[in-house]
C-alpha cells in the first residue's frame, strides 16, 4: 500500500500537477497551484509565500481524521502573512515558536524561492521540533531566505501537535476501521510532502530532488518517515538533527486505552466519535501537554507505521537514500537531583549494567552530565548511521560542538537545539548574543547542509572533507568554534557500552574495532579490586 488514503484522495479530488505561472505585481509574485492562484511577496532578496494551506482545516468533524484536500479558491489568494500556530501551551520566550494567533486550523506551510523563473531547483522541507507539543514553522529562527539565496526552494511545514497530533480511541477506530488513525501529526507531514510533489514546480523546485530535514521531534519525524511505507518516494534525501532513533512507538491498542483514560479524566462519557470531537479544544489543551519521554507519541498503527526505526534500519527496510544524522555535544545536561529518574525512564538497567555504564565515563560528574544525552541522542544517531551504511547507503554523521562566548559560563557543551540557527543562518533569532565566530561557523555548517540537499554529498568548495560513515573507521565531522574537524567518534567507548547494553550483549556495539579501551576511571577501579 503506497500512501493510500492520502495522495490518492488528494489527486482524485484536485487533479494532478501544478501549472507554473509567475507574474510580477509591484514586488509580488503569483504562482498557480492545484487549488488556485497565490500571490507571494519579495523579502530579503527572495520570494516567499506565507500561510499556504496544504490541507483542509482539521476542525469539527475533521478533528482526529486523516488530512483532507483543501478546497479550490477563486481569484488570487494573498500569501503575505504567516498561518496560525498549531494549538499548544504558548511560550513567547521560545525562539522555535512563531507569533500568535494559534488555532486548530493550522495546516499551512511557507515557501521561499530564490528565482521564480528558474526550474529544477533542489527542495528542502523543514519539520520543526518541540517534543510534538510546541513549535512552528513560522518562527523567525526557521526563516528560509538565507538558504533560498543559495539556490534551493525551502518549505516549512506546520502540523498538528499534542493530543491533536497523536491520539487514539476505541470509538474512533470503530468508526472507520480501515482509515488511518492515531498518527495525525505524521499524516500531516506526509500530506505536506505530497503537496510538494504536486506543486513545488510552480515555485521553481524539482519534485525529484527533495530533502526532508528536521530537529528533535522533527528529526524523529524524519526517522519515522524513513521507515513509513506511506512516505516512500516522497523525498530523495534526509537529515535528522538530534532525532534520537531508539525510542519505541506505542501499539495501537495501548494508545486507544491511553486515549480512553484521557477522555475519562476530562469527565466525558462519550458514546460516539462525534462525542469525542465535540470536546472543546480548550479542555484538551488545558489538560496539559503529553510527555514524549513517558511513552506518548507515534503509534504503531500497522499502516503508516508498521515497525520502529531501529529494527527497520537493521533489516534494511528504510528508504534507500542518502542520510545525514547527528547530535549536539551536550544535549540535555540533567541536574544531579533529577538524574536517576531520567535514567530509569530511558534504560532499564541491572546493577551490573549500571556499573558498566557509569564506569565508561571518566568521573561520576561526567556520567550524570552526559549519560542522558548519549543514551537519547548520541548513540542512536551513530547506530542508525552504521546500519544505513551497512545497507550500502550513503550515511554521514556529525557532532555539533559550537559554543557562543555568551553561553560558555552556563553550558559545558553545545545544548539541545542550538544548531538550528547555524543551519538556517538566522543568528539574529538566537536567544543569546552571537559574534563573528558564530557567523563563520554558521556559514560553514549551512554550506554542508546545502551541498547535501543539492547532491546527496555534503562535500565541495574546499570545505574540510566529511567522510561518509563506515563501521570500521567510525568517523564523524565535529562542528567546533575553530571549524569542521573530521575525526573518529570521540566518545566511542561510552557509546559502545550503551549499544552493548541495548543489544543485550557484551560486545562493542555498532562499531567493532577490537576491544574498547576502558576509561581511566574504569582502569583505576580494576586496579583497586
C-alpha positions as CSV (number, residue, x, y, z in Angstrom):
1,X,0.0,0.0,0.0
2,X,1.6,3.3,-1.1
3,X,0.2,6.4,0.6
4,X,-3.3,5.0,0.4
5,X,-5.9,7.5,1.7
6,X,-3.5,10.5,1.4
7,X,-2.1,11.1,-2.1
8,X,-4.7,9.1,-3.8
9,X,-7.5,11.1,-2.2
10,X,-5.8,14.4,-2.9
11,X,-5.2,13.6,-6.6
12,X,-8.7,12.3,-7.1
13,X,-10.2,15.4,-5.7
14,X,-7.9,18.0,-7.2
15,X,-6.3,16.6,-10.3
16,X,-2.6,16.2,-10.9
17,X,0.1,18.7,-11.4
18,X,0.7,22.4,-10.7
19,X,0.7,25.0,-13.5
20,X,3.8,27.1,-13.4
21,X,2.6,30.7,-13.7
22,X,4.7,33.7,-12.5
23,X,3.6,37.3,-12.7
24,X,5.3,40.3,-11.1
25,X,2.9,42.7,-9.3
26,X,4.7,45.6,-7.6
27,X,7.2,43.4,-5.7
28,X,4.9,40.5,-5.5
29,X,4.7,37.2,-7.4
30,X,1.9,34.9,-8.4
31,X,2.0,31.2,-8.6
32,X,-0.7,28.8,-9.8
33,X,-1.0,25.6,-7.8
34,X,-3.6,22.9,-7.8
35,X,-6.0,24.8,-5.5
36,X,-5.7,28.2,-7.1
37,X,-3.5,31.2,-7.6
38,X,-1.2,32.5,-4.8
39,X,0.4,35.9,-4.5
40,X,3.6,36.0,-2.6
41,X,5.9,38.8,-1.6
42,X,9.5,39.7,-2.2
43,X,11.5,39.8,1.1
44,X,15.3,39.7,1.8
45,X,16.0,39.2,-1.9
46,X,13.8,36.1,-2.4
47,X,10.1,35.4,-2.9
48,X,8.2,34.0,0.0
49,X,4.7,32.6,0.1
50,X,3.4,32.5,3.6
51,X,0.5,30.7,5.2
52,X,-0.3,28.5,2.2
53,X,-3.0,25.9,3.1
54,X,-1.9,22.4,2.1
55,X,-5.0,20.7,3.6
56,X,-8.4,21.4,4.8
57,X,-8.8,22.8,8.3
58,X,-8.8,19.7,10.7
59,X,-11.6,21.1,12.8
60,X,-15.1,20.0,13.8
61,X,-15.9,16.7,12.1
62,X,-12.3,16.6,10.6
63,X,-10.6,16.6,14.0
64,X,-8.8,13.2,14.5
65,X,-9.1,12.3,10.9
66,X,-6.5,12.0,8.1
67,X,-5.9,15.3,6.4
68,X,-8.3,16.2,3.5
69,X,-7.6,18.3,0.4
70,X,-8.2,22.0,0.7
71,X,-11.0,23.4,-1.5
72,X,-10.1,25.4,-4.6
73,X,-10.4,29.2,-4.2
74,X,-11.4,31.7,-6.8
75,X,-9.2,34.7,-7.7
76,X,-5.9,35.4,-6.2
77,X,-5.1,34.4,-2.6
78,X,-2.7,36.6,-0.8
79,X,0.2,34.6,0.8
80,X,1.8,37.5,2.6
81,X,1.3,36.5,6.3
82,X,2.0,33.5,8.4
83,X,-0.6,30.9,9.2
84,X,-1.7,30.2,12.8
85,X,0.3,28.1,15.2
86,X,-0.9,24.7,16.0
87,X,-2.7,24.6,19.4
88,X,0.0,24.4,22.2
89,X,0.9,25.9,25.5
90,X,2.2,29.1,24.0
91,X,5.7,30.3,25.2
92,X,6.7,33.7,23.8
93,X,10.3,33.2,25.0
94,X,10.8,30.0,22.9
95,X,12.5,31.1,19.6
96,X,11.3,27.9,18.0
97,X,7.7,29.2,18.2
98,X,6.3,31.8,15.9
99,X,3.9,34.6,16.7
100,X,0.2,34.3,17.6
101,X,-2.5,33.6,16.8
102,X,-2.9,29.8,17.2
103,X,-5.7,27.6,16.1
104,X,-6.8,24.0,15.3
105,X,-6.9,25.4,11.7
106,X,-3.1,25.2,11.4
107,X,-2.2,23.1,8.3
108,X,-0.3,25.7,6.4
109,X,3.2,26.0,5.0
110,X,5.7,28.6,3.9
111,X,7.7,28.6,0.7
112,X,10.9,30.6,0.0
113,X,12.2,30.5,-3.6
114,X,15.3,32.3,-5.0
115,X,14.3,32.7,-8.6
116,X,10.7,32.2,-9.9
117,X,11.9,32.0,-13.5
118,X,14.3,29.0,-12.7
119,X,13.1,25.4,-12.8
120,X,14.6,22.3,-11.3
121,X,15.9,23.8,-8.0
122,X,16.6,21.4,-5.1
123,X,14.0,21.5,-2.4
124,X,14.4,21.4,1.4
125,X,11.3,20.6,3.5
126,X,11.7,21.6,7.2
127,X,9.9,19.8,10.0
128,X,10.2,21.7,13.2
129,X,10.8,20.2,16.7
130,X,9.2,20.8,20.1
131,X,8.5,17.4,21.5
132,X,5.4,17.1,19.3
133,X,3.7,19.6,21.7
134,X,5.0,23.0,20.7
135,X,6.9,24.9,18.0
136,X,6.0,26.1,14.5
137,X,7.5,26.6,11.0
138,X,6.6,30.3,11.4
139,X,9.4,31.1,13.8
140,X,11.9,33.7,12.6
141,X,14.5,31.0,13.5
142,X,13.3,29.0,10.6
143,X,13.3,31.8,8.0
144,X,14.3,30.1,4.8
145,X,15.5,33.2,3.0
146,X,19.3,32.7,3.6
147,X,19.1,29.1,2.3
148,X,17.0,30.1,-0.6
149,X,19.5,32.7,-1.7
150,X,22.0,29.9,-2.2
151,X,19.9,28.1,-4.8
152,X,17.2,25.9,-3.0
153,X,13.5,26.2,-2.5
154,X,12.7,25.9,1.2
155,X,9.4,24.7,2.6
156,X,8.5,25.0,6.3
157,X,5.5,22.9,7.5
158,X,3.1,23.4,10.4
159,X,1.4,20.2,11.6
160,X,-0.9,19.2,14.4
161,X,0.6,19.0,17.9
162,X,-0.1,17.4,21.3
163,X,-3.2,15.3,21.5
164,X,-4.5,16.8,18.3
165,X,-1.4,15.2,16.6
166,X,-1.3,11.8,18.3
167,X,-4.5,10.4,19.7
168,X,-6.3,7.1,19.5
169,X,-9.6,5.9,21.0
170,X,-11.7,2.8,20.5
171,X,-14.7,4.9,19.2
172,X,-12.5,6.5,16.5
173,X,-11.1,3.1,15.5
174,X,-14.6,1.6,15.3
175,X,-16.0,4.5,13.3
176,X,-13.7,3.8,10.3
177,X,-11.8,0.6,10.8
178,X,-9.9,0.8,7.5
179,X,-8.9,4.5,7.9
180,X,-5.5,5.7,9.0
181,X,-5.7,6.6,12.7
182,X,-3.6,7.9,15.6
183,X,-0.6,9.5,13.9
184,X,-2.2,12.7,12.7
185,X,1.0,14.7,13.0
186,X,2.8,12.3,10.7
187,X,-0.1,12.1,8.4
188,X,0.1,15.9,8.1
189,X,3.8,15.8,7.3
190,X,3.2,13.2,4.6
191,X,0.3,15.2,3.2
192,X,2.6,18.2,3.0
193,X,5.3,16.2,1.2
194,X,2.6,15.0,-1.3
195,X,1.6,18.7,-1.7
196,X,5.3,19.4,-2.5
197,X,5.3,16.7,-5.1
198,X,2.3,18.1,-6.9
199,X,3.1,21.8,-6.6
200,X,6.7,22.6,-6.0
201,X,7.5,23.0,-9.7
202,X,5.3,26.1,-9.5
203,X,7.9,27.7,-7.3
204,X,11.0,26.6,-9.3
205,X,11.6,23.4,-7.3
206,X,12.4,19.9,-8.5
207,X,10.0,17.3,-7.0
208,X,12.5,14.5,-7.7
209,X,15.2,16.3,-5.6
210,X,13.5,16.9,-2.2
211,X,15.4,16.7,1.1
212,X,13.4,16.4,4.3
213,X,15.2,17.8,7.4
214,X,14.1,18.3,10.9
215,X,15.4,18.7,14.5
216,X,14.4,17.0,17.8
217,X,10.8,15.9,17.3
218,X,11.3,17.0,13.7
219,X,14.3,14.8,13.4
220,X,12.4,11.9,15.0
221,X,9.7,12.5,12.4
222,X,12.4,12.3,9.6
223,X,13.4,8.9,11.0
224,X,9.8,7.7,11.1
225,X,9.3,8.9,7.6
226,X,12.4,7.0,6.5
227,X,10.6,3.7,7.6
228,X,7.0,4.5,6.7
229,X,5.7,2.7,3.7
230,X,3.3,5.7,3.1
231,X,6.2,8.2,2.8
232,X,8.2,6.1,0.3
233,X,9.2,8.1,-2.8
234,X,8.3,11.5,-1.4
235,X,11.8,12.6,-0.7
236,X,15.3,11.8,-2.1
237,X,17.5,12.7,0.9
238,X,17.0,13.0,4.7
239,X,18.7,14.9,7.5
240,X,17.9,14.1,11.2
241,X,19.2,16.6,13.6
242,X,19.1,15.3,17.2
243,X,16.4,12.9,16.0
244,X,17.0,10.1,18.6
245,X,16.1,6.7,16.9
246,X,15.9,4.1,19.7
247,X,12.5,5.2,21.0
248,X,9.6,2.8,20.6
249,X,6.2,3.7,19.3
250,X,3.0,2.8,21.2
251,X,1.0,-0.2,19.9
252,X,-2.5,0.9,18.7
253,X,-4.4,-1.0,21.4
254,X,-2.3,0.7,24.2
255,X,-2.8,4.1,22.5
256,X,-6.5,3.5,22.4
257,X,-6.5,2.7,26.1
258,X,-4.5,5.8,26.9
259,X,-6.9,7.9,24.9
260,X,-9.9,6.4,26.7
261,X,-8.3,7.1,30.0
262,X,-7.5,10.7,29.0
263,X,-11.1,11.3,28.0
264,X,-12.4,9.8,31.2
265,X,-10.1,12.1,33.1
266,X,-11.8,15.1,31.4
267,X,-15.1,13.8,32.8
268,X,-16.5,13.0,29.4
269,X,-18.5,9.8,28.8
270,X,-18.7,9.5,25.0
271,X,-20.8,7.0,23.1
272,X,-19.7,8.0,19.6
273,X,-16.7,9.5,17.9
274,X,-18.8,12.6,17.4
275,X,-19.0,13.0,21.1
276,X,-15.2,13.0,21.2
277,X,-14.9,15.6,18.6
278,X,-17.4,17.8,20.5
279,X,-14.9,18.1,23.4
280,X,-13.7,21.7,23.4
281,X,-10.2,22.4,22.2
282,X,-9.6,24.4,25.3
283,X,-10.5,21.4,27.5
284,X,-8.0,19.2,25.6
285,X,-5.3,21.9,25.7
286,X,-5.8,22.8,29.4
287,X,-5.4,19.2,30.4
288,X,-1.7,19.8,29.9
289,X,0.8,18.6,27.3
290,X,1.5,14.9,27.0
291,X,5.1,13.8,27.6
292,X,7.1,12.3,24.8
293,X,9.7,10.9,27.3
294,X,7.0,8.9,29.1
295,X,5.8,6.9,26.0
296,X,3.3,9.2,24.4
297,X,3.8,10.0,20.7
298,X,3.9,8.0,17.5
299,X,1.7,4.9,17.3
300,X,2.3,1.6,15.6
301,X,-0.9,1.5,13.6
302,X,0.0,-1.2,11.1
303,X,-0.3,1.1,8.1
304,X,1.6,4.4,8.4
305,X,4.0,2.9,11.0
306,X,4.5,-0.8,10.9
307,X,7.7,-1.1,12.9
308,X,10.1,1.1,14.9
309,X,13.0,2.9,13.4
310,X,16.0,0.8,14.7
311,X,14.6,-2.6,13.7
312,X,13.6,-1.3,10.3
313,X,17.1,0.1,9.7
314,X,18.6,-3.1,10.9
315,X,16.6,-5.1,8.4
316,X,17.3,-2.7,5.6
317,X,13.7,-1.6,5.2
318,X,14.4,2.1,5.5
319,X,14.3,4.4,2.4
320,X,17.4,3.7,0.3
321,X,18.6,7.4,0.1
322,X,21.5,9.5,1.4
323,X,21.1,10.1,5.1
324,X,22.7,12.6,7.4
325,X,22.3,12.5,11.2
326,X,24.0,13.7,14.3
327,X,23.6,15.2,17.7
328,X,24.9,18.1,19.9
329,X,27.8,17.8,22.3
330,X,25.7,18.1,25.5
331,X,22.0,17.9,24.5
332,X,20.4,17.6,28.0
333,X,22.7,18.3,31.0
334,X,20.4,16.8,33.6
335,X,20.7,18.2,37.2
336,X,22.1,15.6,39.5
337,X,18.9,15.6,41.6
338,X,16.8,14.5,38.6
339,X,19.3,12.2,37.0
340,X,18.3,8.8,38.5
341,X,14.6,9.3,37.5
342,X,15.6,10.5,34.0
343,X,17.9,7.5,33.6
344,X,15.3,5.0,34.7
345,X,12.8,6.3,32.1
346,X,15.2,5.7,29.3
347,X,17.0,2.5,30.1
348,X,16.2,-0.5,32.3
349,X,19.5,-1.4,33.9
350,X,20.6,-4.2,36.1
351,X,23.1,-3.3,38.8
352,X,25.9,-4.7,36.7
353,X,24.8,-2.8,33.6
354,X,24.6,0.4,35.5
355,X,28.1,-0.1,36.9
356,X,29.4,-0.8,33.4
357,X,27.8,2.3,32.1
358,X,29.0,4.5,34.9
359,X,32.5,3.1,34.6
360,X,32.7,4.0,31.0
361,X,32.8,7.7,31.9
362,X,35.9,9.4,33.4
363,X,34.0,10.5,36.5
364,X,30.7,10.5,38.3
365,X,30.2,14.1,37.2
366,X,30.7,13.2,33.6
367,X,28.3,10.2,33.9
368,X,25.5,12.3,35.3
369,X,26.2,15.2,32.9
370,X,26.5,13.3,29.7
371,X,24.6,9.9,30.0
372,X,21.1,11.1,29.1
373,X,22.4,13.0,26.1
374,X,24.4,10.0,25.0
375,X,21.6,7.5,25.5
376,X,18.8,9.5,23.8
377,X,20.8,11.2,21.0
378,X,24.4,10.4,20.5
379,X,24.3,6.6,20.5
380,X,21.1,6.3,18.4
381,X,22.4,8.7,15.7
382,X,25.7,6.7,15.4
383,X,23.8,3.4,15.4
384,X,21.4,4.5,12.6
385,X,24.3,5.8,10.5
386,X,26.1,2.5,10.9
387,X,23.0,0.5,10.0
388,X,22.4,2.7,6.9
389,X,26.0,2.3,5.8
390,X,25.8,-1.4,6.3
391,X,22.8,-1.4,3.9
392,X,25.1,0.0,1.3
393,X,23.7,3.6,1.5
394,X,25.5,6.9,1.9
395,X,25.4,8.0,5.6
396,X,27.1,11.0,7.2
397,X,27.4,11.5,11.0
398,X,28.1,14.8,12.8
399,X,28.6,16.2,16.2
400,X,27.8,19.9,16.9
401,X,30.1,21.5,19.5
402,X,30.0,25.2,18.6
403,X,29.7,27.4,21.8
404,X,28.9,31.1,21.6
405,X,31.1,33.0,24.0
406,X,27.9,34.2,25.8
407,X,26.9,30.7,26.9
408,X,30.3,29.3,27.9
409,X,29.7,30.1,31.6
410,X,26.2,28.5,31.5
411,X,26.8,25.3,29.5
412,X,29.5,22.7,29.5
413,X,28.8,21.7,25.9
414,X,26.5,22.7,23.0
415,X,22.9,22.2,24.2
416,X,19.9,20.8,22.5
417,X,18.6,22.7,19.5
418,X,21.5,25.2,19.5
419,X,22.5,24.2,16.0
420,X,19.3,25.3,14.3
421,X,20.3,29.0,13.9
422,X,23.6,27.9,12.3
423,X,21.9,25.7,9.7
424,X,19.4,28.4,8.7
425,X,21.9,31.3,9.1
426,X,19.4,33.0,11.4
427,X,21.7,34.0,14.2
428,X,19.6,37.2,14.6
429,X,17.0,34.9,16.1
430,X,19.4,33.5,18.7
431,X,18.3,33.8,22.4
432,X,21.9,34.7,23.3
433,X,24.4,37.1,21.7
434,X,26.5,35.8,18.8
435,X,29.6,37.2,17.1
436,X,32.0,36.8,14.2
437,X,32.9,33.2,15.2
438,X,29.3,32.2,15.1
439,X,28.8,33.8,11.7
440,X,31.7,31.9,10.3
441,X,30.6,28.5,11.7
442,X,27.0,29.2,10.6
443,X,28.2,29.8,7.0
444,X,30.2,26.6,7.1
445,X,27.6,24.3,8.6
446,X,24.9,25.7,6.3
447,X,27.1,25.1,3.3
448,X,27.4,21.4,4.1
449,X,23.6,21.1,4.5
450,X,23.0,22.9,1.2
451,X,25.5,20.7,-0.7
452,X,23.9,17.6,0.8
453,X,20.4,18.8,-0.3
454,X,21.7,19.5,-3.8
455,X,23.7,16.4,-4.5
456,X,23.5,13.9,-1.6
457,X,27.1,14.6,-0.6
458,X,27.9,17.4,1.9
459,X,31.4,18.0,0.4
460,X,32.7,20.6,-2.0
461,X,34.1,24.1,-2.4
462,X,37.2,23.3,-0.5
463,X,35.5,22.7,2.8
464,X,37.1,20.2,5.2
465,X,36.3,16.7,3.8
466,X,33.4,15.0,5.6
467,X,34.0,11.2,5.2
468,X,31.0,9.0,4.6
469,X,30.3,7.0,7.8
470,X,31.6,3.4,7.9
471,X,31.7,1.0,10.7
472,X,35.4,0.4,10.5
473,X,36.6,4.0,10.6
474,X,33.8,5.3,12.8
475,X,34.5,8.9,11.6
476,X,32.2,11.9,12.0
477,X,32.6,15.6,11.5
478,X,32.7,17.8,14.6
479,X,31.5,21.4,14.1
480,X,33.6,23.4,16.6
481,X,34.4,27.0,17.2
482,X,37.5,26.5,15.1
483,X,35.7,24.9,12.1
484,X,34.7,21.5,11.0
485,X,37.0,18.7,12.1
486,X,36.8,15.1,10.7
487,X,37.8,12.6,13.4
488,X,36.9,9.2,14.9
489,X,33.9,9.4,17.3
490,X,35.4,11.0,20.4
491,X,33.3,9.1,22.9
492,X,33.2,5.8,21.1
493,X,33.9,3.7,24.2
494,X,30.9,5.1,26.0
495,X,28.6,4.8,23.1
496,X,29.8,1.2,22.6
497,X,28.8,0.3,26.1
498,X,25.4,1.9,25.7
499,X,24.9,0.0,22.4
500,X,26.0,-3.3,24.0
501,X,23.6,-2.9,26.9
502,X,20.7,-2.1,24.5
503,X,21.6,-5.1,22.3
504,X,21.8,-7.3,25.4
505,X,25.4,-8.4,24.9
506,X,28.9,-7.5,26.0
507,X,30.2,-6.6,22.5
508,X,31.4,-3.2,21.4
509,X,28.1,-2.1,19.9
510,X,27.6,-1.0,16.3
511,X,31.2,-0.3,15.6
512,X,33.7,-3.1,16.0
513,X,37.4,-2.0,16.2
514,X,38.5,-4.6,18.7
515,X,38.1,-4.4,22.4
516,X,37.0,-0.9,23.6
517,X,39.7,0.8,25.6
518,X,38.5,1.3,29.2
519,X,38.3,4.8,30.6
520,X,40.9,6.0,33.2
521,X,38.3,5.7,35.9
522,X,37.5,2.1,34.9
523,X,41.2,1.2,34.9
524,X,41.6,2.7,38.3
525,X,38.7,0.6,39.6
526,X,40.1,-2.5,38.1
527,X,43.5,-1.8,39.7
528,X,41.9,-1.4,43.2
529,X,39.8,-4.5,43.1
